[in-house]
Amino acid sequence: QLQLVESVGDLVQPGESLRLSCVASGSLRWINMGWYREAPGKRRELVAALGADGRTDYADAVKGRFTISKDNSKNTLYLQMNSLKPEDTAVYYCNTEVGLWPWGQGTQVTVTS
């Protein structure tokens, strides 16, 4: 297992964009990774997945707005979030696609006008 450190979140207005990053303590090259979020009063959910083969998958709520990617040379996973909505407000986490590793502290994203 690797240690994961998410970037600092932000407070943005609806329609704005934000990119999250997640730095791992080792290589992510052969690992299926994911971004999760946990909104107040809701269960943690997988919103984007990136397979080691390049396959991507998105939750319906973010499809077309969010893009998951990674830079293997930097051991970093990214989540580009465009056209943000208030309902995207949550704590965001990275982990393997099935959440195998210890969870990091997450990063708070708040979308509000």
C-alpha positions in Angstrom: 0.0 0.0 0.0 1.0 3.6 -0.6 0.5 6.8 1.3 -1.7 9.3 -0.4 -1.7 13.1 0.1 -4.5 15.1 -1.5 -3.9 18.7 -2.5 -5.6 21.5 -0.6 -9.2 22.2 -1.7 -10.9 25.4 -2.3 -14.1 27.4 -2.3 -15.3 28.2 -5.7 -18.4 29.6 -7.4 -20.8 27.6 -9.5 -19.5 27.1 -13.0 -15.9 27.5 -12.1 -13.1 24.8 -12.4 -10.7 23.2 -10.0 -8.0 20.6 -10.3 -7.3 18.3 -7.4 -4.1 16.3 -7.2 -3.1 13.3 -5.1 0.6 12.5 -4.7 1.5 8.9 -3.9 4.5 7.6 -2.0 5.2 5.2 -4.8 4.4 4.3 -8.4 0.8 4.3 -9.5 1.6 3.0 -13.0 0.0 -0.5 -12.5 -2.7 0.4 -10.1 -6.4 1.1 -10.8 -7.1 4.4 -9.1 -10.1 6.4 -8.2 -11.4 9.7 -6.8 -14.1 9.5 -4.2 -16.2 12.1 -2.4 -18.2 12.3 0.7 -20.8 15.0 1.0 -22.4 16.0 4.3 -24.9 13.3 5.4 -24.1 11.1 2.5 -22.0 8.0 2.0 -18.6 8.1 0.4 -18.9 7.5 -3.4 -16.6 6.7 -6.2 -16.9 9.5 -8.8 -14.1 8.7 -11.2 -11.9 5.7 -11.9 -8.8 5.3 -14.0 -7.5 1.9 -14.8 -3.9 1.0 -15.3 -4.8 0.4 -18.9 -6.2 3.9 -19.3 -9.8 3.0 -19.0 -11.9 5.7 -17.3 -15.3 5.5 -15.7 -17.4 8.3 -14.1 -20.4 8.6 -12.0 -23.4 9.9 -13.9 -23.4 13.0 -11.7 -20.0 14.1 -12.9 -19.8 12.6 -16.4 -18.8 15.2 -19.0 -17.6 17.6 -16.3 -14.8 15.8 -14.5 -11.7 14.2 -15.9 -9.4 11.8 -14.1 -5.8 11.5 -15.2 -2.4 10.7 -13.8 1.3 11.5 -14.3 3.2 8.3 -13.7 6.5 10.2 -13.7 5.2 12.2 -10.7 3.3 9.5 -9.0 0.3 11.9 -9.1 -3.3 11.4 -9.8 -5.5 14.3 -10.9 -9.1 15.2 -11.0 -10.0 18.1 -13.3 -13.4 19.4 -12.3 -15.2 21.8 -14.6 -18.6 23.4 -14.5 -18.8 22.9 -10.8 -22.2 22.8 -9.1 -23.2 23.3 -5.4 -24.0 19.6 -5.2 -20.3 18.9 -5.9 -19.5 20.2 -2.5 -17.8 17.4 -0.6 -14.6 16.1 0.8 -12.7 14.5 -2.0 -10.3 11.5 -1.5 -8.1 9.4 -3.8 -7.5 5.7 -3.3 -7.4 2.6 -5.3 -10.5 1.9 -7.4 -11.8 -0.3 -4.7 -10.6 1.7 -1.7 -7.9 -0.8 -0.5 -5.5 1.6 1.1 -5.7 3.7 4.2 -7.7 6.9 3.5 -5.9 10.2 3.6 -7.4 13.3 5.1 -9.1 14.3 2.0 -9.6 17.8 0.6 -12.6 20.0 1.0 -14.2 21.4 -2.1 -17.0 23.9 -1.5 -19.1 25.2 -4.4 -21.2 28.2 -3.4 -22.2 31.6 -4.7 
